[in-house]
């Protein structure tokens, strides 16, 4: 049946009789549209993905509440036929890029796309229970279902501009408490304060390195209005010494307890950064709930945490090729080594130098361009050292060696294939 969101588009369409044959009468409805409708796209865009398809714009039916779906309409224009089996993806993220949900559904296979087509896609993105109220963002792009590689996003000059586009300022309102609460990875069910229950928590791995960020989440259930409590997250060493890593309020210090619209269920994600000079060893992670007078109302042991010292180097190894290119006054590409091609692959080693501690965690991209300079015969995007050493952990003066294996596509013709390297 015709979905409500398509009513305006099919307003002047003629309903067609559907042959019975092997389909039930109400299996689907068919329409003949003599001329394409005029599209009045609320939010316009020109995000070009690999010169294959352009996101013309989008419409968001917001605000919505937690425990509901967010309706999103995407308008795509097909530029050319692609060998990749592309499929759109949409991620719901908070302000610190934590992914709350994702959708990778499309009923129109890329192998059927024709240049010049406009594709109107309606997606419903789940807003899960516990998502706190606030502004979220949607990350949209295309990925190859066979290789999982994302289509490169190109700017107006055809240069690489990332692998997705962010649709910002998506409001989510406080939702009702689910009739059946989801079960946390670590269940507690403690009364932490009057009208406030800690139902459990989730946490990152048992091991973390100095300078690294470590994620966790506290699962709270409030039955009535709350006082302005503070959360303290401490590390306790084997001798009982206490080191406070974070004193904060829920939702990255943006949603104080006394502003909650109770009753409310909140999954409170927090990021802890282990100081670069922290002493390595075995610790216990401890939660304290503190009142306005600084008194601890509640404490809970959240398990062990092994702190490992990060090994660092501060001098560049010998290099075959010097570059000395500076990115954003934060990172320099000192140079690189590139091995000869063997069995259709070549090893590339990039040597980075931190001019200062980078302000964010950057992604490195390495593109093997086609001989005509277009993107891409091969590509790889990742945080440094195969995703294990985020730039936010680097210290001023530190040198980081980042290795890649460039794999030539089958059937590559002889020629000069430029290598393009950058950060985003």
C-alpha positions in Angstrom: 0.0 0.0 0.0 1.0 3.6 -0.6 3.0 4.9 2.4 1.9 8.2 3.8 5.2 9.9 3.1 4.8 9.2 -0.7 1.3 10.7 -0.9 2.5 14.1 -2.2 4.8 12.5 -4.7 2.1 10.2 -6.1 -0.7 12.9 -5.9 -1.1 13.1 -9.7 -0.3 9.4 -10.4 -2.9 7.1 -11.8 -3.6 3.8 -9.9 -3.2 0.7 -12.1 -4.9 -2.6 -11.8 -2.6 -5.3 -10.5 -3.0 -8.7 -12.1 -4.2 -11.3 -9.6 -2.3 -14.3 -10.9 0.1 -15.4 -8.2 -0.1 -12.4 -5.9 -2.8 -11.7 -3.3 -5.0 -8.7 -4.1 -3.4 -6.5 -1.4 0.2 -7.5 -2.1 1.0 -4.1 -3.6 -0.4 -1.1 -5.4 0.9 0.2 -8.7 0.8 3.8 -10.1 1.6 5.3 -13.5 3.3 8.7 -13.1 3.4 10.4 -16.5 5.8 13.2 -15.5 8.3 13.3 -12.6 7.0 15.3 -9.6 8.5 18.6 -8.7 10.6 17.9 -5.7 10.6 20.6 -3.0 13.5 19.3 -0.9 13.5 20.9 2.6 17.2 20.5 3.3 19.4 20.6 0.2 22.8 19.0 -0.2 25.5 18.4 -2.9 27.4 15.5 -1.2 29.0 13.6 -4.1 29.9 10.0 -3.3 32.6 8.6 -5.6 31.0 10.4 -8.6 28.5 7.6 -8.5 25.6 9.2 -6.6 24.9 12.6 -5.1 22.8 13.2 -2.1 20.5 16.0 -3.3 19.0 16.6 0.1 16.9 15.2 3.0 13.9 15.7 5.2 13.7 14.7 8.8 10.5 14.3 10.7 11.9 15.5 14.1 11.7 15.8 17.0 11.1 12.3 18.1 11.4 10.5 21.5 13.4 7.6 22.6 11.8 4.2 22.1 10.5 5.3 18.7 11.7 5.6 15.0 13.1 8.7 13.3 11.6 9.0 9.8 14.3 10.3 7.3 13.7 10.8 3.6 16.8 10.9 1.4 16.9 12.2 -2.2 19.7 10.7 -4.4 20.8 11.4 -7.9 22.6 8.7 -9.9 25.6 10.1 -11.8 27.0 6.9 -13.3 26.9 3.2 -13.2 29.3 1.7 -10.7 30.9 -1.7 -10.4 30.5 -1.5 -6.6 27.4 -3.0 -5.0 26.6 0.2 -3.1 24.0 0.5 -0.4 23.2 3.6 1.7 23.9 3.6 5.4 22.5 5.9 8.1 24.0 6.1 11.7 22.4 7.9 14.6 25.2 9.4 16.7 25.5 11.7 19.7 27.7 14.8 20.0 30.8 12.6 20.8 30.1 10.3 17.8 28.8 7.4 19.9 26.6 5.3 17.6 23.2 4.6 19.1 21.7 2.8 16.1 22.2 2.2 12.4 20.2 1.2 9.3 21.6 -0.4 6.2 18.5 -1.2 4.2 17.7 -0.4 0.6 15.2 -2.2 -1.7 16.7 -0.9 -5.0 20.0 -2.7 -5.9 22.8 -0.6 -7.2 23.2 -2.9 -10.2 19.9 -1.5 -11.5 20.7 2.2 -11.0 20.6 4.2 -14.2 22.5 7.6 -14.8 20.1 10.5 -14.4 17.7 8.7 -12.0 16.4 10.4 -8.9 15.9 7.9 -6.0 13.7 8.8 -3.1 14.5 6.7 -0.1 12.6 6.6 3.2 14.4 5.2 6.2 13.2 4.8 9.8 16.1 5.0 12.2 15.4 3.4 15.7 16.0 5.7 18.7 16.7 3.0 21.3 15.5 3.0 24.9 17.8 5.0 27.2 18.8 7.5 24.6 19.0 10.8 26.5 17.2 13.9 25.2 19.4 16.3 23.2 20.7 17.1 19.7 21.9 14.1 17.7 23.4 13.8 14.2 22.9 11.4 11.3 25.9 10.1 9.4 24.9 9.2 5.8 27.0 7.5 3.1 27.3 4.6 0.7 29.2 1.3 1.3 30.1 -1.6 -0.9 28.2 -4.7 0.4 30.9 -7.0 -1.0 34.0 -5.3 0.5 32.4 -3.1 3.2 34.5 -0.1 1.8 32.7 3.2 1.9 32.4 5.3 -1.2 34.7 8.4 -1.0 32.9 11.7 -0.6 34.3 14.2 -3.1 34.3 18.0 -2.8 33.5 20.4 -5.7 37.1 20.1 -7.1 36.9 16.3 -7.0 39.2 16.0 -4.0 38.6 13.6 -1.1 36.4 15.0 1.6 35.7 12.0 3.9 33.5 9.0 3.6 30.1 10.3 4.8 28.1 13.5 5.4 26.7 14.6 8.7 23.1 15.8 9.1 23.3 17.8 12.3 20.8 19.2 14.9 18.4 16.2 15.1 16.4 16.8 18.3 15.4 13.8 20.4 13.0 14.3 23.3 12.8 12.4 26.6 10.8 9.2 26.0 8.7 7.1 28.3 10.2 4.4 30.5 9.9 1.1 28.6 7.4 -1.4 30.0 10.3 -4.0 30.0 13.7 -2.4 30.6 16.6 -3.7 28.5 19.2 -5.7 30.4 22.6 -4.2 30.8 25.8 -6.2 30.1 26.6 -5.9 33.9 23.4 -6.0 36.0 23.3 -4.3 39.4 19.8 -3.0 40.4 21.0 -0.9 43.3 19.2 2.1 44.9 21.9 4.7 44.5 19.9 7.6 46.0 16.2 8.4 46.7 14.2 7.8 43.5 17.4 6.8 41.6 18.3 3.2 40.7 21.5 2.1 39.0 20.3 -0.9 37.0 23.7 -1.8 35.7 26.5 -0.7 33.4 28.5 -1.4 30.3 32.3 -0.9 29.9 35.2 -1.2 27.5 37.9 -3.8 27.5 39.8 -4.9 30.6 43.0 -3.4 29.4 43.7 0.2 28.4 46.9 2.1 27.5 48.1 5.4 29.0 46.8 8.4 26.9 43.9 6.3 25.6 40.2 7.1 25.9 38.1 4.4 27.5 34.3 4.2 27.1 31.7 3.1 29.6 28.0 3.7 30.3 25.9 3.8 33.4 22.3 2.7 33.2 20.0 4.8 35.4 16.3 4.6 36.3 14.7 7.7 38.0 11.2 7.4 39.4 10.8 11.0 40.6 12.6 14.3 40.5 16.2 14.2 41.6 18.8 16.3 43.5 21.9 17.7 41.7 24.1 14.7 42.2 27.6 14.4 40.7 29.3 11.3 39.3 32.9 10.4 40.3 34.8 7.7 38.6 38.0 6.6 40.4 40.8 4.1 40.0 41.9 2.3 43.1 45.3 0.7 43.1 46.4 -2.5 45.0 47.4 -0.5 48.1 44.0 1.4 48.3 45.2 4.6 46.7 42.5 6.6 44.9 43.0 8.5 41.6 39.9 10.4 40.4 39.7 10.2 36.6 36.4 12.0 36.1 34.0 14.2 38.1 31.0 14.9 35.9 27.2 14.8 35.4 25.3 12.6 33.1 25.6 12.6 29.3 29.1 14.1 29.0 28.2 16.7 31.7 25.3 18.1 29.7 22.2 16.6 31.4 22.2 17.1 35.2 20.2 14.8 37.4 18.0 17.6 38.6 16.9 18.5 35.1 15.6 15.0 34.2 12.0 14.6 33.1 11.0 11.8 35.5 10.2 9.0 35.4 13.1 8.4 33.0 15.5 5.7 31.9 18.9 7.0 30.8 21.9 5.1 29.4 24.7 7.6 30.3 27.8 7.2 28.1 31.0 8.6 29.4 34.6 8.7 28.1 37.5 8.5 30.4 41.0 9.5 29.3 43.9 7.8 31.1 46.6 10.4 31.6 49.8 9.9 29.5 51.9 9.8 32.7 49.6 7.5 34.7 51.5 4.7 36.5 50.9 1.3 34.8 49.4 -1.5 37.0 46.2 -3.3 38.0 43.4 -1.1 39.3 39.7 -1.3 40.3 37.2 1.1 38.7 35.0 2.6 41.3 31.8 4.7 40.9 30.7 7.2 43.6 27.5 9.2 43.6 28.1 12.5 45.4 25.5 15.0 46.7 25.7 18.8 46.6 27.6 18.9 49.9 30.3 16.6 48.6 29.1 13.5 50.5 29.2 10.1 48.8 25.7 8.6 48.9 26.6 5.5 47.0 29.7 3.6 45.7 30.0 0.6 43.4 32.9 -1.5 42.2 32.8 -1.6 38.3 35.5 -4.2 37.9 39.2 -4.4 37.2 41.2 -2.3 34.8 44.7 -3.0 33.7 46.7 0.1 32.7 49.5 -0.5 30.3 52.2 2.1 29.5 52.2 3.3 25.9 55.6 2.7 24.1 56.6 5.9 22.3 59.5 6.9 20.0 60.7 10.5 19.4 63.1 10.1 16.5 62.3 9.2 12.9 63.8 6.0 11.4 65.7 6.2 8.1 63.4 6.9 5.2 63.7 6.4 1.4 61.4 9.4 0.7 61.2 12.6 2.6 58.0 14.7 2.5 57.8 17.1 5.5 54.1 18.1 4.8 52.3 19.8 7.6 48.6 19.1 8.3 46.8 21.7 10.3 49.8 22.8 12.4 49.4 19.6 14.4 50.9 16.7 12.5 53.7 16.5 9.9 54.2 13.7 7.4 58.0 13.3 7.7 58.2 10.8 4.8 57.6 7.2 3.7 58.9 3.9 2.5 57.3 2.0 -0.4 58.3 -1.5 -1.3 58.3 -2.9 -4.9 55.1 -4.5 -6.1 55.1 -8.3 -5.4 52.1 -10.6 -5.9 49.9 -7.6 -6.7 50.6 -5.8 -3.5 53.0 -3.2 -2.1 53.9 -2.2 1.5 53.7 1.5 2.4 55.1 2.9 5.7 54.1 6.5 6.6 56.1 8.3 9.3 54.2 10.9 11.2 55.5 13.6 13.6 53.3 15.2 16.2 54.0 18.9 16.3 51.6 19.2 19.3 49.0 16.9 20.8 46.3 16.7 18.1 43.0 18.2 19.2 40.9 15.3 17.8 41.2 11.7 16.7 42.0 12.0 13.0 41.4 9.3 10.4 44.3 8.6 7.9 43.3 7.9 4.3 45.5 6.3 1.7 44.2 6.3 -1.9 45.7 4.6 -4.9 44.4 6.9 -7.6 43.7 5.8 -11.2 46.3 6.9 -13.8 44.0 9.8 -14.8 44.0 11.0 -11.2 40.5 10.0 -10.3 39.6 8.1 -7.1 40.2 5.3 -6.5 41.8 2.1 -7.7 42.3 1.1 -4.0 41.7 2.9 -0.7 41.9 2.4 3.0 40.7 4.7 5.8 41.6 4.0 9.5 43.0 5.6 12.6 46.7 5.1 12.8 48.3 1.7 13.2 45.3 -0.2 12.0 42.9 1.5 14.4 45.0 0.9 17.6 46.7 4.3 18.1 44.4 7.3 17.9 46.1 10.7 17.2 44.5 12.1 20.4 47.0 10.0 22.4 50.1 11.4 20.7 52.5 13.6 22.6 54.3 16.7 21.2 57.4 15.5 19.4 56.3 11.9 19.1 57.0 9.9 15.9 54.5 7.3 14.7 55.1 4.7 12.0 51.9 3.8 10.2 51.9 0.8 7.8 49.6 -0.1 5.0 49.4 -2.9 2.4 48.3 -1.5 -1.0 46.5 -4.2 -2.9 46.2 -3.7 -6.7 42.8 -4.5 -8.2 42.7 -7.6 -10.4 43.3 -6.7 -14.0 45.1 -3.4 -13.3 46.7 -2.0 -16.4 50.4 -0.9 -16.5 50.9 2.8 -15.7 51.6 5.4 -13.0 49.1 5.2 -10.2 49.5 8.2 -7.8 49.2 7.7 -4.1 47.2 10.3 -2.1 47.5 10.6 1.7 45.7 12.8 4.1 43.9 13.2 7.4 40.3 14.0 8.3 
